[in-house]
Amino acid sequence: MDAVKRNILLNPGPSTTTDTVKYAQVTPDICPREKEFGGLMKGLREDLVRIVHGDLEKYTSVLFCGSGTINMDICLNSLLPAEKKILVINNGAYSTRGVEICEFYGLPHINLQFPVDQLPDLQIVEETLQKNPDIGLVYTTHNETGTGILNPIREIGALVHQYGATFVVDTTSTYAMRPIHIEEDNVDFLMASAQKGLMAFTGLSFIVGNKSIIEASKDYPKRSYYCNLYLQYEFFEKTGEMHFTPPVQTIYATLQALKEYWAEGEEAKWARHTRVFNAICKGLDELGFRQVIRPEWRSGLVASAIYPDDENWDFETVHDYCYDRGFTIYPGKISTTNTFRLCALGAIDESDITDFFKVFREALEKSGVVVPVKYAE
Ligand SMILES: *Cc1c(COP(=O)(O)O)cnc(C)c1O
């Protein structure tokens, strides 16, 4: 097996993968309707539930072919009973995408907005639930990848359940990184994609959730054919397979990634991501960069740094310098502040961040940015 050029991806996914995961895609051609392939799916689905410590009697996982947004679409359009509405607890770009999905399907919803650098006010969340007994589904994002703020899902979930609604959380940028316990965290449905925490490839997305709610959703209004949760679940239960063609090579890579996940272990993996994140914060601090999210609210996976006030600062120039040397940095996702992001996911470690900051500092110096960087106020 030849080594593939190793790039350090500091964007919020897809992430840097191991060569063993890359090469796991190279397999003999196979029709996914063969028993040999179908048989791989059962263990995969169970592993995806085990990662969030779900009881296999109570929780299941349903796989789809698509990028992560497909999960958001599916949960929102499939899990809303007739006559009910959705509450989106929104403090960032990904929950805003959830709101857009509600708008596209014409789903009745409340967009409960909070500033992007603030946690949702739980008192307002509770008042909203109290005043609107027709809320059937509450939706939020765990780690708002646009900023890196971590939302208190356990506390929100307790409120949601107190008011008898279903709780859906977009955990795409925490799953298989930050430990999650689906039941103790009061979550009914969560989601992710193979290219993020699992360190495999784009094309396989999955929803982990409560079986009895999926079964109840059989009678909910149907709003999509390809993206319906019950339909896909039922097909899996009957045949063990995806309804339509699965992303075969991505599934082989994900199976290898899962082997590597269990070998590394939940705690050790989270410790590694934390090491990487701390090294990112230290590097940014040393260069004088400010971050958008205060330290105690950070997810520990995404650092969102504010552009310095220096006429020589140019994100594209710095990006290109780093990119040519094997490091990818990423623009921010806040409409009101100019930011860039450095993320701690993927098969990378502290030494990669040390190497990155050497190149990043050079990029700043070569473009004439004063280091440590300055802010007008
Ligand atoms: C990456 C991500 C998604 C999915 O984005 P795609 O581009 O569709 O893969 C969804 N939610 C969050 C929080 C994410 O970080």
The ligand as an SDF file (V2000), in Angstrom:
LIG
                    3D

 15 15  0  0  0  0  0  0  0  0999 V2000
  -21.1840   19.4690    8.2010 C   0  0  0  0  0  0  0  0  0  0  0  0
  -22.4710   19.7060    8.8780 C   0  0  0  0  0  0  0  0  0  0  0  0
  -23.6860   19.3590    8.2820 C   0  0  0  0  0  0  0  0  0  0  0  0
  -23.7860   18.7460    6.9130 C   0  0  0  0  0  0  0  0  0  0  0  0
  -23.2860   19.4770    5.8710 O   0  0  0  0  0  0  0  0  0  0  0  0
  -23.1140   18.8160    4.4330 P   0  0  0  0  0  0  0  0  0  0  0  0
  -22.3660   19.8460    3.6730 O   0  0  0  0  0  0  0  0  0  0  0  0
  -24.4730   18.5510    3.8870 O   0  0  0  0  0  0  0  0  0  0  0  0
  -22.3630   17.5320    4.6510 O   0  0  0  0  0  0  0  0  0  0  0  0
  -24.8460   19.5380    9.0090 C   0  0  0  0  0  0  0  0  0  0  0  0
  -24.8110   20.0610   10.2400 N   0  0  0  0  0  0  0  0  0  0  0  0
  -23.6750   20.4120   10.8540 C   0  0  0  0  0  0  0  0  0  0  0  0
  -23.7310   20.9590   12.2350 C   0  0  0  0  0  0  0  0  0  0  0  0
  -22.4590   20.2560   10.1930 C   0  0  0  0  0  0  0  0  0  0  0  0
  -21.3140   20.5930   10.8060 O   0  0  0  0  0  0  0  0  0  0  0  0
  1  2  1  0
  2  3  1  0
  2 14  2  0
  3  4  1  0
  3 10  2  0
  4  5  1  0
  5  6  1  0
  6  7  2  0
  6  8  1  0
  6  9  1  0
 10 11  1  0
 11 12  2  0
 12 13  1  0
 12 14  1  0
 14 15  1  0
M  END
$$$$
